[in-house]
Amino acid sequence: TECEIIEIVRIASRHGLALKPVGSGHSPSDLACTSSVMLNMDKMNRILAHDSYACTLTVEAGVRLHQLNSMLEQRGMALSSLGSISDQSIAGAIATATHGTGMAFGDMSSTITHLVIIDGTGRRRECSATVNPDLFDAARCSIGALGIITQVTIQCEPAYKLHAVQTPDKLDHILDSLNEVVFSAEHVRFWWFPYTDNVAVWRANRTTLPKLPRVKSLWRDRLIGYHYFQLRLLKSRLTPNDLPSINQEQFSHRFDRRVEYIDDSYKVFNFDCLFPHHVNEWAVPWEKAADVFRQLRAWIMAEEQKPDGARVQFPVQARFVKDSNVWLSPTYDRTVCYIAVIMYRPYDRAVPYKKYWRVYEDIMRTQGGRPHWAKAHKMYYFDLKKAYPKFDDFVKL
């Protein structure tokens, strides 16, 4: 309960202990780690208020997104945008500015209209755009540093279906016409397959058409796309030169055709992320996305020519998110392109990725990038101070 949290905060304060809230623990980031007290919020998962006229829902901070999707569906509402998974808690999702994709849609932090936070003295503080506005703009992406968020009010919209179409394309065509591509649908994302010019472009729009759920192929999606792919990746730990052909193979088997489906919004936004992976994701001003992809491609191709050069997996993913006034969100004062690089861990085994990450982060830095808080990254105090105009204000608060 909220009262128990206040008591825990006061005990921690009295004994000089660090207190860190943790959500689902899904993120590879170590933000929630501490040698003192970790606070799990899973049992704070109730609905507190529902306003069908304003289309808002107030919930406790420990609600998982998959629970939230169900709560909203029962009330004829839905989130306006959602990421690839729904495993996170709502407080964890906004604490790290979790996002979906769509040039007219912000991250999850920007959908919060009101929240309650217990500060470091145990004081209960309510905030919104009109009540404690500075605390509100800081706490909507607080990385667990300002206190314990206990409840949030989320701006939703009436429940809707999405009509999604995934098509193959070429990277140079996408980059040369990026302005048209990002506005070609309400929600757009694409995956590039390194060592090739191949891209899979996913577009989705709201629709009133009847449902046409996506049908997974046992052969293409499970046997080839999961089991065979994982075996090939396991072997590539010993023969990394196989990775270019694996990337091409996966595109040919699974992504070189048009796929079309219609379903409830959250079922379309979410998709199977396969198996454990290392992931790094930064946001750059969306106008600089093409430069990032070209630089990254040039480095990958140069490494391929070296016998001991780095070899990378697919995909490199691009998603687009509208600007916000949330102080520590990567979208603060800029509409961004989130670019994610991924290295799968077959059967949970380690794969080399650090050289790839280092070059990727160097490229993102030169383009004014900001890392996703829920991912591991190498940005430190003075880097963050430079990247975020409101960083000093956050620290003071």
TORKOL-975766 format. One record per residue (C-alpha): residue in one letter; residue number from 1; x, y, z. Coordinates in steps of 0.05 Angstrom, whole numbers, plus 32768, in hexadecimal, padded with zeros to 4 digits. Layout:
<kezas>
+----+-----+------+------+------+
! aa !   i !    X !    Y !    Z !
+----+-----+------+------+------+
!  A ! NUM !    X !    Y !    Z !
...
+----+-----+------+------+------+
</kezas>
This chain:
<kezas>
+----+-----+------+------+------+
! aa !   i !    X !    Y !    Z !
+----+-----+------+------+------+
!  T !   1 ! 8000 ! 8000 ! 8000 !
!  E !   2 ! 8013 ! 8049 ! 7FFA !
!  C !   3 ! 8018 ! 804E ! 8046 !
!  E !   4 ! 8049 ! 8013 ! 8048 !
!  I !   5 ! 8074 ! 8035 ! 8013 !
!  I !   6 ! 8076 ! 8075 ! 803B !
!  E !   7 ! 808D ! 804D ! 8078 !
!  I !   8 ! 80C2 ! 8029 ! 804F !
!  V !   9 ! 80DC ! 806C ! 8035 !
!  R !  10 ! 80E0 ! 8089 ! 807B !
!  I !  11 ! 8105 ! 804B ! 8095 !
!  A !  12 ! 8136 ! 804E ! 805C !
!  S !  13 ! 8141 ! 8098 ! 8067 !
!  R !  14 ! 814B ! 808F ! 80B2 !
!  H !  15 ! 8180 ! 8059 ! 80A7 !
!  G !  16 ! 81A2 ! 807B ! 806C !
!  L !  17 ! 818F ! 8043 ! 803B !
!  A !  18 ! 8187 ! 804A ! 7FF0 !
!  L !  19 ! 8141 ! 8037 ! 7FD9 !
!  K !  20 ! 8135 ! 8023 ! 7F90 !
!  P !  21 ! 80F2 ! 8011 ! 7F71 !
!  V !  22 ! 80F2 ! 7FD8 ! 7F3E !
!  G !  23 ! 80BD ! 7FC5 ! 7F0B !
!  S !  24 ! 80BE ! 7F83 ! 7EE6 !
!  G !  25 ! 810A ! 7F80 ! 7EE1 !
!  H !  26 ! 8103 ! 7F77 ! 7E96 !
!  S !  27 ! 8136 ! 7FAC ! 7E82 !
!  P !  28 ! 8180 ! 7F9D ! 7E78 !
!  S !  29 ! 818E ! 7FDF ! 7E9B !
!  D !  30 ! 81A7 ! 7FDC ! 7EE3 !
!  L !  31 ! 817F ! 8019 ! 7EF9 !
!  A !  32 ! 815A ! 7FF2 ! 7F2F !
!  C !  33 ! 8197 ! 7FD0 ! 7F4D !
!  T !  34 ! 81AD ! 7FE4 ! 7F93 !
!  S !  35 ! 81D4 ! 7FC8 ! 7FCD !
!  S !  36 ! 819E ! 7FE2 ! 7FFD !
!  V !  37 ! 8153 ! 7FDB ! 7FF4 !
!  M !  38 ! 812D ! 7FC8 ! 7FB5 !
!  L !  39 ! 80E2 ! 7FD4 ! 7FB4 !
!  N !  40 ! 80B6 ! 7FA8 ! 7F89 !
!  M !  41 ! 8071 ! 7FC5 ! 7F78 !
!  D !  42 ! 804E ! 7F88 ! 7F59 !
!  K !  43 ! 8017 ! 7F86 ! 7F8D !
!  M !  44 ! 8004 ! 7FCF ! 7F81 !
!  N !  45 ! 7FDC ! 7FBE ! 7F42 !
!  R !  46 ! 7F96 ! 7FD7 ! 7F4C !
!  I !  47 ! 7F6B ! 8006 ! 7F23 !
!  L !  48 ! 7F5C ! 8045 ! 7F4B !
!  A !  49 ! 7F31 ! 806E ! 7F1C !
!  H !  50 ! 7F13 ! 806C ! 7ED7 !
!  D !  51 ! 7EF9 ! 80A8 ! 7EB0 !
!  S !  52 ! 7ED8 ! 8091 ! 7E70 !
!  Y !  53 ! 7EC8 ! 80D8 ! 7E5A !
!  A !  54 ! 7F10 ! 80F1 ! 7E60 !
!  C !  55 ! 7F29 ! 80AB ! 7E4A !
!  T !  56 ! 7F59 ! 80A5 ! 7E85 !
!  L !  57 ! 7F6A ! 806D ! 7EB4 !
!  T !  58 ! 7F8C ! 8074 ! 7EF8 !
!  V !  59 ! 7FB2 ! 8037 ! 7F10 !
!  E !  60 ! 7FE4 ! 8025 ! 7F45 !
!  A !  61 ! 802C ! 8027 ! 7F2F !
!  G !  62 ! 803A ! 7FDC ! 7F31 !
!  V !  63 ! 8007 ! 7FCA ! 7EFA !
!  R !  64 ! 802A ! 7FA4 ! 7EC2 !
!  L !  65 ! 801B ! 7FBC ! 7E7B !
!  H !  66 ! 7FFA ! 7F7A ! 7E68 !
!  Q !  67 ! 7FCB ! 7F83 ! 7EA3 !
!  L !  68 ! 7FC0 ! 7FCB ! 7E8E !
!  N !  69 ! 7FAE ! 7FB6 ! 7E47 !
!  S !  70 ! 7F7A ! 7F87 ! 7E63 !
!  M !  71 ! 7F5E ! 7FBB ! 7E93 !
!  L !  72 ! 7F58 ! 7FEE ! 7E5A !
!  E !  73 ! 7F38 ! 7FBC ! 7E2A !
!  Q !  74 ! 7F02 ! 7FAC ! 7E5D !
!  R !  75 ! 7EF2 ! 7FF7 ! 7E60 !
!  G !  76 ! 7EF3 ! 8003 ! 7E15 !
!  M !  77 ! 7F36 ! 8029 ! 7E17 !
!  A !  78 ! 7F7D ! 801E ! 7DFF !
!  L !  79 ! 7FC2 ! 803D ! 7E03 !
!  S !  80 ! 7FD2 ! 806A ! 7DC7 !
!  S !  81 ! 8015 ! 804A ! 7DBC !
!  L !  82 ! 803A ! 800E ! 7DD9 !
!  G !  83 ! 807E ! 7FEE ! 7DD3 !
!  S !  84 ! 8090 ! 7FA7 ! 7DBD !
!  I !  85 ! 807F ! 7F86 ! 7E00 !
!  S !  86 ! 804F ! 7F8F ! 7E3A !
!  D !  87 ! 8079 ! 7F70 ! 7E72 !
!  Q !  88 ! 808C ! 7FB1 ! 7E95 !
!  S !  89 ! 8068 ! 7FD3 ! 7ECF !
!  I !  90 ! 8048 ! 8015 ! 7EBE !
!  A !  91 ! 8076 ! 803B ! 7EEE !
!  G !  92 ! 80B3 ! 8018 ! 7ED1 !
!  A !  93 ! 809D ! 8028 ! 7E8B !
!  I !  94 ! 8095 ! 8072 ! 7E98 !
!  A !  95 ! 80D3 ! 8075 ! 7EC5 !
!  T !  96 ! 80FC ! 8062 ! 7E88 !
!  A !  97 ! 80D3 ! 8085 ! 7E53 !
!  T !  98 ! 80BE ! 8044 ! 7E31 !
!  H !  99 ! 80A3 ! 8051 ! 7DEB !
!  G ! 100 ! 8081 ! 8035 ! 7DAE !
!  T ! 101 ! 8084 ! 8055 ! 7D6A !
!  G ! 102 ! 805E ! 808C ! 7D44 !
!  M ! 103 ! 8070 ! 80D3 ! 7D31 !
!  A ! 104 ! 8031 ! 80EE ! 7D52 !
!  F ! 105 ! 8038 ! 80C4 ! 7D91 !
!  G ! 106 ! 8063 ! 80D1 ! 7DCD !
!  D ! 107 ! 8083 ! 809F ! 7DFD !
!  M ! 108 ! 805D ! 8082 ! 7E37 !
!  S ! 109 ! 8076 ! 80B7 ! 7E67 !
!  S ! 110 ! 8053 ! 80EC ! 7E3E !
!  T ! 111 ! 800F ! 80C9 ! 7E46 !
!  I ! 112 ! 800E ! 80D3 ! 7E91 !
!  T ! 113 ! 7FE0 ! 810C ! 7EA8 !
!  H ! 114 ! 7FE7 ! 8105 ! 7EF4 !
!  L ! 115 ! 8012 ! 80DD ! 7F24 !
!  V ! 116 ! 801F ! 80D4 ! 7F6E !
!  I ! 117 ! 8067 ! 80CD ! 7F87 !
!  I ! 118 ! 8082 ! 80BF ! 7FCD !
!  D ! 119 ! 80C1 ! 80EA ! 7FD3 !
!  G ! 120 ! 8100 ! 80DA ! 7FFA !
!  T ! 121 ! 80E4 ! 80F6 ! 803B !
!  G ! 122 ! 80A5 ! 80CA ! 8037 !
!  R ! 123 ! 8079 ! 8104 ! 8022 !
!  R ! 124 ! 8040 ! 80F4 ! 7FF2 !
!  R ! 125 ! 8040 ! 8124 ! 7FB7 !
!  E ! 126 ! 800E ! 812B ! 7F7F !
!  C ! 127 ! 8021 ! 814B ! 7F3E !
!  S ! 128 ! 8006 ! 815B ! 7EF9 !
!  A ! 129 ! 800F ! 8190 ! 7EC3 !
!  T ! 130 ! 7FEF ! 81C3 ! 7EF2 !
!  V ! 131 ! 8003 ! 81A8 ! 7F37 !
!  N ! 132 ! 804E ! 81A5 ! 7F46 !
!  P ! 133 ! 805C ! 81A9 ! 7EFA !
!  D ! 134 ! 80A8 ! 81A4 ! 7F00 !
!  L ! 135 ! 80A3 ! 8165 ! 7F2B !
!  F ! 136 ! 8071 ! 814A ! 7EF9 !
!  D ! 137 ! 809E ! 8155 ! 7EBC !
!  A ! 138 ! 80D9 ! 8136 ! 7EE2 !
!  A ! 139 ! 80B4 ! 80FC ! 7F02 !
!  R ! 140 ! 8094 ! 80E3 ! 7EC2 !
!  C ! 141 ! 80D9 ! 80C8 ! 7EB0 !
!  S ! 142 ! 80FC ! 80C6 ! 7EF3 !
!  I ! 143 ! 8127 ! 8086 ! 7EEB !
!  G ! 144 ! 8113 ! 8076 ! 7F32 !
!  A ! 145 ! 813B ! 80B0 ! 7F4F !
!  L ! 146 ! 8106 ! 80E1 ! 7F68 !
!  G ! 147 ! 80DC ! 80B3 ! 7F94 !
!  I ! 148 ! 80AB ! 807A ! 7F90 !
!  I ! 149 ! 8072 ! 8084 ! 7F5F !
!  T ! 150 ! 8033 ! 8064 ! 7F7B !
!  Q ! 151 ! 7FFD ! 8075 ! 7F49 !
!  V ! 152 ! 7FF6 ! 8093 ! 7F03 !
!  T ! 153 ! 7FBE ! 80AD ! 7ED8 !
!  I ! 154 ! 7FC5 ! 809A ! 7E8F !
!  Q ! 155 ! 7FA8 ! 80BF ! 7E53 !
!  C ! 156 ! 7F8B ! 8088 ! 7E27 !
!  E ! 157 ! 7F5D ! 8087 ! 7DEA !
!  P ! 158 ! 7F1F ! 805E ! 7DD7 !
!  A ! 159 ! 7F31 ! 8016 ! 7DC7 !
!  Y ! 160 ! 7F46 ! 800D ! 7D7E !
!  K ! 161 ! 7F60 ! 7FDA ! 7D4D !
!  L ! 162 ! 7F9F ! 7FE0 ! 7D24 !
!  H ! 163 ! 7FA8 ! 7FCC ! 7CDC !
!  A ! 164 ! 7FF2 ! 7FB8 ! 7CD5 !
!  V ! 165 ! 8017 ! 7FAC ! 7C95 !
!  Q ! 166 ! 8060 ! 7F94 ! 7C93 !
!  T ! 167 ! 8085 ! 7F97 ! 7C50 !
!  P ! 168 ! 80CC ! 7F8D ! 7C38 !
!  D ! 169 ! 80F3 ! 7FC9 ! 7C1F !
!  K ! 170 ! 813B ! 7FE1 ! 7C14 !
!  L ! 171 ! 8163 ! 8009 ! 7C46 !
!  D ! 172 ! 817B ! 803E ! 7C15 !
!  H ! 173 ! 8134 ! 804A ! 7BFD !
!  I ! 174 ! 811C ! 8051 ! 7C45 !
!  L ! 175 ! 8154 ! 8081 ! 7C59 !
!  D ! 176 ! 814D ! 80AB ! 7C1A !
!  S ! 177 ! 8102 ! 80B3 ! 7C25 !
!  L ! 178 ! 8100 ! 80B2 ! 7C71 !
!  N ! 179 ! 80D4 ! 80EF ! 7C76 !
!  E ! 180 ! 809E ! 80CD ! 7C4D !
!  V ! 181 ! 80A7 ! 808A ! 7C70 !
!  V ! 182 ! 809E ! 80A2 ! 7CB8 !
!  F ! 183 ! 805D ! 80C6 ! 7CA6 !
!  S ! 184 ! 8042 ! 808E ! 7C7A !
!  A ! 185 ! 801A ! 8071 ! 7CB4 !
!  E ! 186 ! 8007 ! 8082 ! 7CFB !
!  H ! 187 ! 8039 ! 8050 ! 7D16 !
!  V ! 188 ! 8079 ! 803E ! 7CEF !
!  R ! 189 ! 80B6 ! 8015 ! 7D01 !
!  F ! 190 ! 80EA ! 7FF0 ! 7CD8 !
!  W ! 191 ! 811F ! 7FBC ! 7CE0 !
!  W ! 192 ! 8160 ! 7FBB ! 7CB8 !
!  F ! 193 ! 8186 ! 7F7A ! 7CAB !
!  P ! 194 ! 81D1 ! 7F89 ! 7CAF !
!  Y ! 195 ! 81FD ! 7F71 ! 7C74 !
!  T ! 196 ! 81C1 ! 7F7A ! 7C46 !
!  D ! 197 ! 8198 ! 7FB4 ! 7C2C !
!  N ! 198 ! 8159 ! 7F92 ! 7C45 !
!  V ! 199 ! 8127 ! 7FB3 ! 7C72 !
!  A ! 200 ! 80E4 ! 7F9D ! 7C8F !
!  V ! 201 ! 80B5 ! 7FD8 ! 7C97 !
!  W ! 202 ! 8079 ! 7FD4 ! 7CC7 !
!  R ! 203 ! 8040 ! 8005 ! 7CC1 !
!  A ! 204 ! 8000 ! 8008 ! 7CEA !
!  N ! 205 ! 7FC2 ! 8033 ! 7CE9 !
!  R ! 206 ! 7F82 ! 8035 ! 7D10 !
!  T ! 207 ! 7F49 ! 8011 ! 7CED !
!  T ! 208 ! 7F00 ! 7FFC ! 7CF4 !
!  L ! 209 ! 7F09 ! 7FBF ! 7CC8 !
!  P ! 210 ! 7EFA ! 7F7A ! 7CE6 !
!  K ! 211 ! 7F32 ! 7F55 ! 7D09 !
!  L ! 212 ! 7F63 ! 7F2D ! 7CE0 !
!  P ! 213 ! 7F94 ! 7F12 ! 7D14 !
!  R ! 214 ! 7FDA ! 7F01 ! 7CFF !
!  V ! 215 ! 7FE3 ! 7EB6 ! 7CF3 !
!  K ! 216 ! 8027 ! 7E9B ! 7D07 !
!  S ! 217 ! 8046 ! 7E66 ! 7CDA !
!  L ! 218 ! 8060 ! 7E29 ! 7CFF !
!  W ! 219 ! 8096 ! 7E1F ! 7CCA !
!  R ! 220 ! 80AB ! 7E67 ! 7CBB !
!  D ! 221 ! 80A1 ! 7E88 ! 7CFF !
!  R ! 222 ! 80AF ! 7E50 ! 7D31 !
!  L ! 223 ! 80DD ! 7E1D ! 7D10 !
!  I ! 224 ! 8104 ! 7E4C ! 7CE3 !
!  G ! 225 ! 80FA ! 7E8E ! 7D07 !
!  Y ! 226 ! 8106 ! 7E74 ! 7D4E !
!  H ! 227 ! 8126 ! 7E2F ! 7D55 !
!  Y ! 228 ! 8151 ! 7E2D ! 7D17 !
!  F ! 229 ! 8164 ! 7E76 ! 7D1F !
!  Q ! 230 ! 817A ! 7E6A ! 7D67 !
!  L ! 231 ! 81A3 ! 7E2D ! 7D53 !
!  R ! 232 ! 81C5 ! 7E55 ! 7D1C !
!  L ! 233 ! 81D5 ! 7E8D ! 7D4D !
!  L ! 234 ! 81F2 ! 7E5B ! 7D7E !
!  K ! 235 ! 8221 ! 7E40 ! 7D48 !
!  S ! 236 ! 8234 ! 7E87 ! 7D34 !
!  R ! 237 ! 8254 ! 7E91 ! 7D79 !
!  L ! 238 ! 828B ! 7E64 ! 7D5C !
!  T ! 239 ! 8285 ! 7E7A ! 7D13 !
!  P ! 240 ! 8272 ! 7EC4 ! 7D15 !
!  N ! 241 ! 827C ! 7ECA ! 7CCA !
!  D ! 242 ! 8239 ! 7EA6 ! 7CC3 !
!  L ! 243 ! 8213 ! 7EE2 ! 7CDC !
!  P ! 244 ! 820C ! 7F07 ! 7C99 !
!  S ! 245 ! 81ED ! 7EC9 ! 7C7A !
!  I ! 246 ! 81C0 ! 7EBF ! 7CB7 !
!  N ! 247 ! 81A6 ! 7F06 ! 7CB0 !
!  Q ! 248 ! 8197 ! 7EFC ! 7C66 !
!  E ! 249 ! 8178 ! 7EB8 ! 7C74 !
!  Q ! 250 ! 8148 ! 7ED2 ! 7CA9 !
!  F ! 251 ! 8132 ! 7F0B ! 7C7C !
!  S ! 252 ! 8125 ! 7EDB ! 7C42 !
!  H ! 253 ! 80FE ! 7EAA ! 7C6D !
!  R ! 254 ! 80D5 ! 7ED9 ! 7C98 !
!  F ! 255 ! 80D5 ! 7F22 ! 7C80 !
!  D ! 256 ! 80D7 ! 7F24 ! 7C34 !
!  R ! 257 ! 808B ! 7F22 ! 7C2C !
!  R ! 258 ! 8050 ! 7F4F ! 7C3C !
!  V ! 259 ! 802E ! 7F3F ! 7C7E !
!  E ! 260 ! 7FEB ! 7F5E ! 7C8F !
!  Y ! 261 ! 7FC0 ! 7F57 ! 7CCE !
!  I ! 262 ! 7F8B ! 7F7C ! 7CF7 !
!  D ! 263 ! 7F82 ! 7F75 ! 7D42 !
!  D ! 264 ! 7F79 ! 7F99 ! 7D84 !
!  S ! 265 ! 7FAD ! 7FD0 ! 7D8A !
!  Y ! 266 ! 7FD7 ! 7FB1 ! 7DC2 !
!  K ! 267 ! 7FDA ! 7F6E ! 7D9F !
!  V ! 268 ! 7FF5 ! 7F90 ! 7D61 !
!  F ! 269 ! 8027 ! 7FBC ! 7D86 !
!  N ! 270 ! 8044 ! 7F82 ! 7DAD !
!  F ! 271 ! 806C ! 7F4B ! 7D8B !
!  D ! 272 ! 8098 ! 7F10 ! 7D9C !
!  C ! 273 ! 80DF ! 7F26 ! 7DAB !
!  L ! 274 ! 80F7 ! 7EDE ! 7DA5 !
!  F ! 275 ! 812D ! 7ECF ! 7DD8 !
!  P ! 276 ! 815C ! 7EF4 ! 7E07 !
!  H ! 277 ! 8188 ! 7F28 ! 7DE6 !
!  H ! 278 ! 81B9 ! 7F61 ! 7DF3 !
!  V ! 279 ! 8199 ! 7FA2 ! 7DDC !
!  N ! 280 ! 81B0 ! 7FEA ! 7DD8 !
!  E ! 281 ! 8181 ! 8022 ! 7DC4 !
!  W ! 282 ! 818B ! 806D ! 7DBE !
!  A ! 283 ! 815F ! 80A5 ! 7DA3 !
!  V ! 284 ! 8178 ! 80D8 ! 7D71 !
!  P ! 285 ! 8152 ! 8113 ! 7D51 !
!  W ! 286 ! 812B ! 80EE ! 7D1C !
!  E ! 287 ! 8149 ! 8119 ! 7CE4 !
!  K ! 288 ! 818D ! 80F9 ! 7CF4 !
!  A ! 289 ! 8176 ! 80B1 ! 7CF1 !
!  A ! 290 ! 818C ! 80A7 ! 7CA9 !
!  D ! 291 ! 81D3 ! 80BE ! 7CB9 !
!  V ! 292 ! 81D6 ! 808E ! 7CF3 !
!  F ! 293 ! 81C1 ! 8053 ! 7CC8 !
!  R ! 294 ! 81F3 ! 8065 ! 7C92 !
!  Q ! 295 ! 822D ! 806B ! 7CC4 !
!  L ! 296 ! 821A ! 802B ! 7CE6 !
!  R ! 297 ! 8215 ! 8006 ! 7CA4 !
!  A ! 298 ! 8259 ! 8020 ! 7C8D !
!  W ! 299 ! 827A ! 8007 ! 7CCD !
!  I ! 300 ! 8258 ! 7FC2 ! 7CCA !
!  M ! 301 ! 826D ! 7FB9 ! 7C82 !
!  A ! 302 ! 82B4 ! 7FCF ! 7C91 !
!  E ! 303 ! 82B8 ! 7F9D ! 7CCB !
!  E ! 304 ! 829F ! 7F66 ! 7C9D !
!  Q ! 305 ! 82DF ! 7F6E ! 7C73 !
!  K ! 306 ! 830B ! 7F60 ! 7CB0 !
!  P ! 307 ! 8317 ! 7F16 ! 7CC1 !
!  D ! 308 ! 830F ! 7F26 ! 7D0B !
!  G ! 309 ! 82DD ! 7F5F ! 7D03 !
!  A ! 310 ! 829C ! 7F64 ! 7D29 !
!  R ! 311 ! 8260 ! 7F3E ! 7D0E !
!  V ! 312 ! 821A ! 7F55 ! 7D20 !
!  Q ! 313 ! 81D4 ! 7F38 ! 7D20 !
!  F ! 314 ! 8192 ! 7F53 ! 7D06 !
!  P ! 315 ! 816B ! 7F7D ! 7D14 !
!  V ! 316 ! 817C ! 7FC6 ! 7D1A !
!  Q ! 317 ! 8139 ! 7FE4 ! 7D2C !
!  A ! 318 ! 811E ! 802B ! 7D21 !
!  R ! 319 ! 80E2 ! 8048 ! 7D45 !
!  F ! 320 ! 80C9 ! 8090 ! 7D47 !
!  V ! 321 ! 80AD ! 80B6 ! 7D83 !
!  K ! 322 ! 8090 ! 80FC ! 7D8B !
!  D ! 323 ! 80B2 ! 8132 ! 7DB6 !
!  S ! 324 ! 809D ! 813F ! 7DFE !
!  N ! 325 ! 80AB ! 816E ! 7E39 !
!  V ! 326 ! 80BF ! 8135 ! 7E68 !
!  W ! 327 ! 8103 ! 814B ! 7E83 !
!  L ! 328 ! 812B ! 810B ! 7E7E !
!  S ! 329 ! 8106 ! 80EA ! 7E45 !
!  P ! 330 ! 8132 ! 80E0 ! 7E07 !
!  T ! 331 ! 80F8 ! 8102 ! 7DE2 !
!  Y ! 332 ! 8100 ! 8143 ! 7E0A !
!  D ! 333 ! 80F7 ! 817D ! 7DDA !
!  R ! 334 ! 8103 ! 8152 ! 7D9C !
!  T ! 335 ! 80DF ! 811F ! 7D71 !
!  V ! 336 ! 810E ! 80E3 ! 7D6E !
!  C ! 337 ! 8120 ! 80A3 ! 7D4B !
!  Y ! 338 ! 8131 ! 806C ! 7D7B !
!  I ! 339 ! 8165 ! 803E ! 7D5B !
!  A ! 340 ! 8170 ! 7FFB ! 7D7D !
!  V ! 341 ! 81A8 ! 7FC9 ! 7D70 !
!  I ! 342 ! 819D ! 7F81 ! 7D87 !
!  M ! 343 ! 81C9 ! 7F44 ! 7D92 !
!  Y ! 344 ! 81A1 ! 7F05 ! 7DA3 !
!  R ! 345 ! 81BC ! 7ED5 ! 7DD8 !
!  P ! 346 ! 81AC ! 7E8F ! 7DBD !
!  Y ! 347 ! 8198 ! 7E61 ! 7DF6 !
!  D ! 348 ! 81AC ! 7E99 ! 7E25 !
!  R ! 349 ! 81F5 ! 7E94 ! 7E11 !
!  A ! 350 ! 8223 ! 7ED0 ! 7E0D !
!  V ! 351 ! 8234 ! 7EF0 ! 7DCA !
!  P ! 352 ! 8267 ! 7F27 ! 7DBC !
!  Y ! 353 ! 8246 ! 7F6B ! 7DB7 !
!  K ! 354 ! 8270 ! 7F9F ! 7DDB !
!  K ! 355 ! 8298 ! 7FB7 ! 7D9E !
!  Y ! 356 ! 8256 ! 7FBF ! 7D78 !
!  W ! 357 ! 8237 ! 7FE5 ! 7DB2 !
!  R ! 358 ! 8274 ! 8014 ! 7DB9 !
!  V ! 359 ! 8272 ! 8028 ! 7D6F !
!  Y ! 360 ! 8227 ! 802E ! 7D6F !
!  E ! 361 ! 8228 ! 805C ! 7DAC !
!  D ! 362 ! 8260 ! 8086 ! 7D8E !
!  I ! 363 ! 8235 ! 8091 ! 7D50 !
!  M ! 364 ! 81F7 ! 80A2 ! 7D79 !
!  R ! 365 ! 821F ! 80D3 ! 7DA3 !
!  T ! 366 ! 8237 ! 80F9 ! 7D66 !
!  Q ! 367 ! 81EF ! 8100 ! 7D50 !
!  G ! 368 ! 81D7 ! 811C ! 7D93 !
!  G ! 369 ! 81BB ! 80DA ! 7DAB !
!  R ! 370 ! 819C ! 80CA ! 7DEF !
!  P ! 371 ! 819A ! 8083 ! 7E09 !
!  H ! 372 ! 815B ! 805E ! 7E1D !
!  W ! 373 ! 815B ! 805B ! 7E6A !
!  A ! 374 ! 8144 ! 8013 ! 7E6A !
!  K ! 375 ! 8181 ! 7FFB ! 7E43 !
!  A ! 376 ! 81CA ! 7FF4 ! 7E58 !
!  H ! 377 ! 81F4 ! 802E ! 7E3E !
!  K ! 378 ! 8234 ! 8054 ! 7E49 !
!  M ! 379 ! 821B ! 809B ! 7E56 !
!  Y ! 380 ! 8233 ! 80BA ! 7E97 !
!  Y ! 381 ! 8225 ! 80F9 ! 7EC0 !
!  F ! 382 ! 8246 ! 812C ! 7E93 !
!  D ! 383 ! 822D ! 810A ! 7E54 !
!  L ! 384 ! 81E6 ! 810D ! 7E6E !
!  K ! 385 ! 81EE ! 8154 ! 7E86 !
!  K ! 386 ! 8200 ! 8167 ! 7E3F !
!  A ! 387 ! 81C9 ! 813E ! 7E1E !
!  Y ! 388 ! 818E ! 8155 ! 7E49 !
!  P ! 389 ! 817F ! 81A0 ! 7E50 !
!  K ! 390 ! 8158 ! 8193 ! 7E91 !
!  F ! 391 ! 818B ! 8163 ! 7EB0 !
!  D ! 392 ! 81A4 ! 8196 ! 7EE4 !
!  D ! 393 ! 815C ! 81A7 ! 7EF6 !
!  F ! 394 ! 814D ! 815D ! 7F00 !
!  V ! 395 ! 818A ! 8154 ! 7F2D !
!  K ! 396 ! 8176 ! 8190 ! 7F57 !
!  L ! 397 ! 812F ! 8177 ! 7F5E !
+----+-----+------+------+------+
</kezas>
